[in-house]
Amino acid sequence: MLKKNLNTNSKKTSIASITVRVSRNQYTQIINEAEELKMNNSEFYRYLWESYNERKSLMIEINRLEKRLERRIFEIVSAVAELNEQEYLKAKHTYLSKIKKGNK
């Protein structure tokens, strides 16, 4: 259950807070990890949120680079196989069809 409180007293910054329910074991782990990093709970949660966002951005970039690499490898293999334009397009269509079937 999340509770949001907005502090609107400050014109420069508004502050929101959340309440998170966790098990006693999870709470102990969170406290220990925060202490190890020399952070209080609030700092630790902000750190986790920033880490999550960085990881998300990194995964998007990795996926983009993987697709780019796949295209390059396909082009190299097609060139080595000396495919003409018609063979290249047919091979590309076949490859993309197999990729789509594999992702389902």
C-alpha positions as CSV (number, residue, x, y, z in Angstrom):
1,M,0.0,0.0,0.0
2,L,1.5,3.4,-1.0
3,K,0.6,6.7,0.6
4,K,1.5,9.9,-1.0
5,N,1.9,13.2,0.8
6,L,2.7,16.4,-1.0
7,N,4.3,19.2,0.9
8,T,3.2,22.4,-1.0
9,N,4.8,24.9,1.5
10,S,7.9,25.2,-0.6
11,K,7.7,27.0,-3.9
12,K,11.0,25.6,-5.1
13,T,10.6,21.9,-4.3
14,S,7.6,19.8,-3.5
15,I,8.4,16.7,-1.5
16,A,6.4,13.5,-1.7
17,S,6.7,10.5,0.6
18,I,5.6,6.9,0.3
19,T,5.0,4.1,2.8
20,V,6.0,0.6,1.8
21,R,5.0,-2.5,3.7
22,V,7.6,-5.2,3.7
23,S,8.1,-8.3,5.8
24,R,10.2,-8.1,9.0
25,N,13.0,-10.1,7.2
26,Q,13.0,-7.7,4.2
27,Y,13.0,-4.7,6.5
28,T,16.1,-6.1,8.3
29,Q,17.8,-6.7,5.0
30,I,17.0,-3.2,3.8
31,I,18.2,-1.6,7.1
32,N,21.4,-3.6,7.0
33,E,22.1,-2.8,3.3
34,A,21.4,0.9,3.9
35,E,23.8,1.0,6.9
36,E,26.4,-0.8,4.9
37,L,26.2,2.0,2.3
38,K,26.1,4.6,5.1
39,M,22.6,5.8,4.0
40,N,19.4,6.4,5.9
41,N,16.3,4.6,4.7
42,S,15.1,7.6,2.5
43,E,18.5,7.9,0.8
44,F,18.6,4.2,0.2
45,Y,15.2,4.1,-1.4
46,R,16.1,7.1,-3.6
47,Y,19.3,5.2,-4.5
48,L,17.3,2.1,-5.4
49,W,15.0,4.2,-7.6
50,E,17.9,5.9,-9.4
51,S,19.6,2.5,-9.9
52,Y,16.4,1.0,-11.3
53,N,16.0,3.9,-13.8
54,E,19.7,3.6,-14.9
55,R,19.3,-0.2,-15.4
56,K,16.1,0.4,-17.4
57,S,17.9,2.9,-19.7
58,L,20.8,0.6,-20.0
59,M,18.6,-2.3,-21.0
60,I,16.9,-0.1,-23.7
61,E,20.4,0.8,-25.1
62,I,21.5,-2.9,-25.0
63,N,18.4,-4.0,-26.9
64,R,19.0,-1.2,-29.5
65,L,22.7,-2.3,-29.9
66,E,21.7,-6.0,-30.2
67,K,19.3,-5.2,-33.1
68,R,22.0,-3.1,-34.8
69,L,24.5,-5.9,-34.4
70,E,22.0,-8.4,-35.8
71,R,21.5,-6.3,-38.9
72,R,25.2,-5.9,-39.4
73,I,25.9,-9.6,-39.0
74,F,23.1,-10.4,-41.5
75,E,24.6,-8.0,-44.0
76,I,28.1,-9.5,-43.6
77,V,26.8,-13.1,-43.9
78,S,24.8,-12.0,-47.0
79,A,27.9,-10.4,-48.6
80,V,30.1,-13.4,-47.9
81,A,27.4,-15.7,-49.4
82,E,27.4,-13.3,-52.4
83,L,23.6,-13.0,-52.4
84,N,22.1,-10.9,-55.1
85,E,19.5,-8.3,-54.2
86,Q,16.6,-10.7,-54.7
87,E,18.2,-13.5,-52.7
88,Y,19.1,-11.0,-50.0
89,L,15.5,-9.8,-49.7
90,K,14.2,-13.3,-49.6
91,A,16.7,-14.3,-46.9
92,K,15.9,-11.2,-44.9
93,H,12.2,-12.0,-45.1
94,T,12.8,-15.6,-44.0
95,Y,15.1,-14.5,-41.2
96,L,12.6,-11.9,-39.9
97,S,9.7,-14.4,-40.0
98,K,11.7,-16.8,-37.9
99,I,12.6,-14.1,-35.4
100,K,9.0,-13.2,-35.0
101,K,7.9,-16.8,-34.5
102,G,10.7,-17.2,-31.9
103,N,9.5,-14.2,-29.9
104,K,5.9,-15.4,-29.5
